[in-house]
Structure formats: C-alpha cells, structure tokens
Amino acid sequence: MGLALLLVVWLITFVSTFFFIKHPWWLPQSATTYGPGIDAQFTFTYLAMGIVFVAAQVALGLFAWKYRDRAHSTVQYSHGNLRLEAAWTVLTAILFIGLNLMGEKIWAEARFQGPAPGALPVEVTGMQFQWYFRYPGADDTFGRSKPELEDPSTGNALGIDPDDPASKDDIVTSTLVLPVNKQTDITLRAIDVIHDFFVPEFRFKQDAVPGLLIHMHFTPDRIGDYEIDCAELCGSGHYKMRAGVRVVSQQDYTAFMKAPAEWLQANPWQDKSATTQHAHNAAQDTPQLRAEKR
C-alpha cells in the first residue's frame, strides 16, 4: 500500500509539473512597459514555488513508503525538532519577503509614484454595467461633475455639468483609445458599486470604488485591440460589462481626438471573442440546423 501511494503521489506531481514546463506561460503577450517586469516576477514565483512543491511531494511519497504499516513495526512519539521548525520558518519568511521586495518597485511605480510630465489624463468610470472613458479635451482640464446630473438615459451618465466652461470640450466614449508609447494617467471611478478595471495584456487590474478617485498610470507599447473586463462581481449583468481599448499610432490618436465619434465608427474596436463566436456560429449554421430551428 505504501508503494502504491508513493507512485500515485509522484505521478500526480510529475505529470502536473510536466504541463507547467510544457506550457510555462498562459497570459497573453504583454502590451505595456510594466509587462516584462511583472512577467519576470510571475516566472520567478512559479519556479520557486515549483521547486518547493516538487520537493515536498517527493518527500511525502518517500515518507508514505518508508513509514508504511508493516508487521512488528513500532511507533515512536516525537515532540518535534526545534531546529528544523526554525529553519523552515526562516526560509519561508525569506522567500515571501524576498518576493515582496522584488515586486515592490513595479507596484510603487504604478500606484504610489506620480505620472511623468505630459502624461495623457483619462478618467475611467464603471457603472452597472458599462465602462465610460472621459478625455479632458484641448484645455487639458476635466469639467465639473455632479451626482444629481448622472442619468444615462439623457446621455449624461457621468453627470458632467454643462455650465462649467471646462466641460465644453470633454470627450466621453465607450471605447478607450490610447496612443502607443505615451504614458496614460488613469483616474478610476465607480458610480454605484465596486467594479474592477482589468486588461490582461496591460497587466493592469485595479478596483474602482464608489467615492474614491484612484490614480494609476501605465504606458502601452504595442499597437492593437484589447479587451477590458470587470473583474469584480457587480450585479446580475456583470457578465456583459466589457469594453474595448485600442492602442493606436500618434497620428491615429490625433485624428480620433478631432472627431471621436466619426473615427470610432470608421475604426471600431475589433472584438476578438465576438469574431471567434461569430465564426463558430457560422460554422454551426447549416441548412439542417436552420430547418431544425424552424
């Protein structure tokens, strides 16, 4: 029985380790300057934890076989080994504190250090179940907003005060358009409940909390279309709280700022998941299935 348990434990350990080695990374390709550092942190963490995991499971299998039930075996009671307990406690503390210190620089750069001069200010607002993106316009100043004016049915979901001169050139869109290689200063808001702004390619994930203005910044470095998800359960329509972000050239961004609605209509966000689903539906939409539906 001890040998069988050893083989089962080792089989599970080595098979699962094989799949991690064969597919070492499952996140999409990074699209911000923070990405490589965050990916390196993930890689080191997986390697360190993988070594600990394999060593622990190998030892578990050996102990299960060595101390298996045998005839005339005797049991010895132990009060523990203070040196061993101190050793693995210190080693564990060093590992976790070391991992924390490794990630401190990137964490502080994104969350505690201010944006670089000339960073693009963008306000991101989460509301059940929609994302809104506001740009300050040519005056580089966001207009005043009032809670009593918030009404999506009138086209003023953010409650922008039309009497404020600074709001006259504010731009509000449902697709986030950003210029490549230019730092973006995000002001994150929530109107009703906690939402979470998550872009996997940006390695960016941050809660939006009602009553708080949360500032973060990042620099997109790869042109493309990416998906924004809400990663916080925010109600019955949480599953559909998605939006798109387009990282474009400076020339395209300038054209977007001149005529946002027209530019987005001519250059819509490419929803890759919807394209895949459409292709799947088209493949399934055979004459036989159409007849069955009728």
SVG drawing of the C-alpha trace seen along z (x, -y; Angstrom):
<svg xmlns="http://www.w3.org/2000/svg" viewBox="-40 -78 58 87">
<polyline fill="none" stroke="black" stroke-width="0.4" points="0.0,0.0 2.9,-2.4 4.5,-1.8 1.2,-2.4 0.7,-5.7 4.2,-6.8 3.6,-6.0 0.3,-7.9 1.7,-11.0 4.8,-11.1 2.7,-10.5 0.4,-13.4 3.4,-15.6 5.5,-14.9 2.5,-15.0 1.3,-18.4 4.9,-19.7 5.3,-18.5 2.3,-20.5 3.7,-23.7 7.0,-23.2 5.4,-22.4 3.2,-25.5 5.2,-27.8 3.1,-30.9 -0.6,-31.3 -1.1,-35.0 -1.4,-37.0 1.6,-38.9 2.3,-42.0 1.4,-45.4 2.8,-47.8 6.2,-48.7 5.3,-47.2 4.6,-43.9 8.2,-42.3 8.9,-43.1 5.6,-41.7 6.0,-38.6 9.5,-38.1 8.0,-38.2 5.4,-35.6 8.1,-33.4 10.4,-33.5 7.5,-32.9 6.4,-29.8 9.9,-28.5 10.5,-29.0 7.1,-27.6 7.5,-24.8 10.8,-23.6 9.2,-23.7 6.1,-21.9 8.1,-19.1 10.5,-18.7 7.6,-18.5 5.6,-15.9 8.7,-13.8 9.3,-13.7 5.7,-13.0 5.8,-10.0 9.0,-8.7 7.7,-9.1 4.5,-7.3 6.5,-4.4 9.2,-4.4 6.7,-4.6 4.1,-2.3 2.2,0.2 4.4,3.3 4.2,6.3 6.0,5.8 6.6,2.1 6.9,-0.2 5.7,-3.8 7.9,-6.5 6.4,-9.6 8.2,-12.9 8.0,-16.3 9.3,-17.9 12.6,-19.3 13.0,-23.0 16.0,-23.5 14.0,-22.1 11.0,-24.2 13.1,-27.3 14.9,-26.6 11.8,-26.2 10.1,-29.2 13.1,-31.4 13.4,-30.1 9.7,-30.6 10.0,-34.2 13.0,-34.9 11.2,-33.6 8.0,-35.5 9.7,-38.8 12.1,-38.4 9.2,-38.1 7.5,-41.1 10.7,-43.2 11.1,-42.1 7.7,-43.3 7.8,-46.5 9.5,-48.6 6.8,-48.0 4.0,-48.2 5.2,-51.6 5.9,-53.0 2.3,-52.2 0.5,-53.2 2.5,-55.5 4.7,-57.5 3.1,-60.2 2.8,-60.1 5.5,-61.7 5.0,-65.2 2.9,-65.3 1.1,-62.0 -2.3,-61.6 -5.1,-62.1 -8.1,-59.7 -11.0,-59.2 -12.3,-55.7 -15.8,-55.2 -17.5,-52.0 -21.3,-51.9 -23.7,-48.9 -22.9,-47.5 -20.9,-49.8 -17.4,-51.5 -17.2,-55.2 -13.9,-56.9 -13.6,-60.7 -10.8,-62.8 -10.3,-66.5 -10.2,-67.9 -8.0,-70.7 -7.9,-72.6 -6.5,-69.5 -8.9,-70.0 -11.8,-67.8 -15.1,-69.6 -17.1,-69.5 -19.5,-66.7 -22.5,-66.5 -24.1,-63.3 -27.6,-64.8 -26.9,-65.1 -25.9,-61.5 -28.5,-60.0 -27.5,-57.6 -31.0,-58.0 -30.1,-61.6 -26.7,-60.8 -25.0,-62.3 -24.1,-59.1 -21.2,-60.9 -23.2,-63.9 -21.0,-66.4 -22.1,-70.0 -22.8,-71.8 -22.5,-75.1 -18.8,-74.5 -16.7,-76.0 -14.1,-73.3 -16.6,-70.6 -17.4,-72.1 -14.6,-70.2 -14.7,-67.0 -14.9,-63.8 -16.8,-60.7 -16.6,-57.4 -17.4,-53.8 -14.1,-52.6 -10.8,-53.6 -8.3,-54.9 -4.7,-55.4 -1.6,-56.5 1.3,-54.0 4.4,-54.7 2.8,-57.6 2.1,-57.3 -1.5,-57.3 -2.6,-58.7 -5.8,-56.9 -8.3,-58.3 -10.5,-55.4 -14.1,-55.9 -17.2,-53.9 -20.8,-55.3 -22.7,-52.6 -20.8,-49.5 -17.3,-48.3 -16.1,-47.4 -12.6,-46.2 -10.8,-47.6 -8.9,-44.6 -6.8,-44.5 -4.8,-41.3 -2.4,-42.5 -1.6,-45.6 -1.0,-43.5 -3.4,-46.1 -6.1,-45.2 -7.5,-47.7 -10.7,-48.1 -12.9,-51.1 -14.5,-52.1 -17.5,-54.5 -16.4,-57.7 -12.7,-57.3 -10.6,-58.7 -7.9,-56.1 -4.9,-57.2 -2.6,-54.8 -0.5,-55.1 0.9,-52.8 2.5,-53.1 1.1,-51.0 3.9,-49.8 2.2,-47.6 -0.5,-48.7 -3.6,-46.5 -7.1,-45.9 -7.6,-44.6 -10.5,-43.7 -11.4,-45.5 -13.3,-43.3 -14.9,-43.9 -13.1,-41.5 -15.4,-42.2 -18.8,-40.7 -21.0,-43.8 -24.6,-42.5 -26.7,-40.4 -25.3,-42.0 -21.6,-41.6 -21.0,-39.0 -21.6,-41.7 -19.6,-44.5 -16.9,-44.6 -15.4,-47.3 -12.5,-47.7 -9.2,-49.5 -7.5,-50.5 -3.8,-51.3 -3.0,-53.3 -0.3,-55.4 0.0,-59.1 -1.3,-60.1 -4.5,-58.0 -4.9,-59.3 -4.7,-62.9 -7.4,-62.0 -9.5,-60.4 -9.4,-63.5 -10.5,-65.7 -13.7,-63.7 -14.1,-60.9 -17.5,-59.5 -16.6,-59.5 -13.2,-58.0 -14.6,-55.2 -17.3,-54.5 -14.8,-54.2 -12.3,-52.3 -14.3,-50.2 -12.7,-48.1 -12.1,-44.6 -13.8,-42.3 -11.8,-39.1 -14.1,-37.0 -17.1,-38.1 -15.3,-37.4 -14.5,-33.9 -18.0,-33.3 -19.4,-34.6 -17.2,-32.2 -18.3,-29.3 -22.0,-30.2 -21.5,-30.5 -19.9,-27.0 -22.8,-25.6 -25.4,-27.4 -26.0,-24.6 -29.2,-24.2 -30.1,-21.2 -29.8,-23.2 -31.8,-26.1 -34.5,-23.6 -34.5,-22.2 -34.8,-25.8 -37.8,-26.4"/>
</svg>
